[in-house]
C-alpha cells in the first residue's frame, strides 16, 4: 500500500520525493501516473478498474490533479486511500503534471536513484480509461518477454461494425 502524500505546489523537493516513494519492501512492477483535471466521475471508474486489474503485480498508482474544482481530490481521498495524490493549486498542464508524477516515482532526480529503487515499468494513463481485468498483467508480461522494447502503448480493442 502507498503512503498518501499531498503536494500543494507544482514542484516537489528531492526530500519530498524521497519520503513519498512507494513501499520499498517489494519492488514496484508497474507504476501508473494518472493526470486529472475536472474528471472526477471518469477518474473514479478508472481507479475502480485498476483495483480489479492488479492480479499478482505490485502496482503503485499516483493521481496528479491539476487544480480540479469538481471534487476529484476529495473523491480520491475518500474512496481510494491507497492511491498517492499530488494536488496542484494551479493547472500546470499535461507535460508538467505527468512529470510531477514521474519525479515522485524517482525519475529525473539528481543524484539519480539506483535502478533497483525505480519501478520496473511506468504507465501514463488517461483518467477516461477503463482498464480490462487482464490488461496490466498482459502489458507487463509483454514487456518482460520482449526486453529489447523500451516503450509500449496498449490500444483498445475494436469491434467490427
DAPE-V182453 format. One line per field, one symbol per residue. phi: phi as a letter, one per 20 degrees, with the letter a starting at -180 (. if undefined). Layout:
phi: ???
This chain:
phi: .eefcdddcecdfgfffffdffgefcgffbddddecblcgfffgfffffffedflefedddcdddemfddngffffgfdcffeecddfecfenffffffffffffoemecffffgfeeffcccecffeedefgdgffffffgfffcffeebccfcffddfe
